[in-house]
Amino acid sequence: MSATSLRLVAHGHTAALRQARFGGNDSLDEGGRRAALALSPAGTGRRDGDAVVCLSSPAAAAVETAEIFGLAPTVEAALADCDYGEWSGRPLAEIAAERPDALGEWLSTLDATPHGGESIVAVRQRVGRWLDAQRGLGRRLTAVTHPLVIRVALVHALDLPLATYRQLDVAPLAIVRLTAHGPRWQLRLDAASAPAPPNG
């Protein structure tokens, strides 16, 4: 059985990310576009001759990030961000001021949906089903999605308690690599470039 190689790429910065808003469908902002261009095409880890399948969240920022990386993404609904219901597009600070108890419930209870959308448990079920389906396909895959989706995917892949997703910090344009050869995923941390020597 061939190994499956999966690169999870967080889309670039959007106004919603910078303003700590729940979800939405923003395009990349100017800083996000510049940062993605600076990484392309090295950001995907792609080499000439590789057969890379690219999937992306339906969100505009994810599709744009993939395209900047020179990939032709196929939209995959399972990679969508959490459905935040009536909170979608609204700032965290605004919800905290208007509905502090509801926000506290959502932050502390994994199956809570005070916004009428999707719970973190439901996101894990959705993303986990998709991740399990990729494991035995023996292909090279890049998936451009949202920081929250990557955090939940890592928890599922490594069989961690779901609450640990809160301890994972995934920045815009972060790249996480998972490999599977058999029934388990492994987290792969690729070597980084050596730091520049100190002056003097």
Helices and strands as residue ranges (DSSP letters): E 4-10, H 15-18, H 30-39, G 42-44, E 52-56, H 60-68, E 74-75, G 77-79, G 85-87, H 92-98, H 100-108, H 120-134, E 140-145, H 147-157, G 162-167, E 175-180, E 185-188
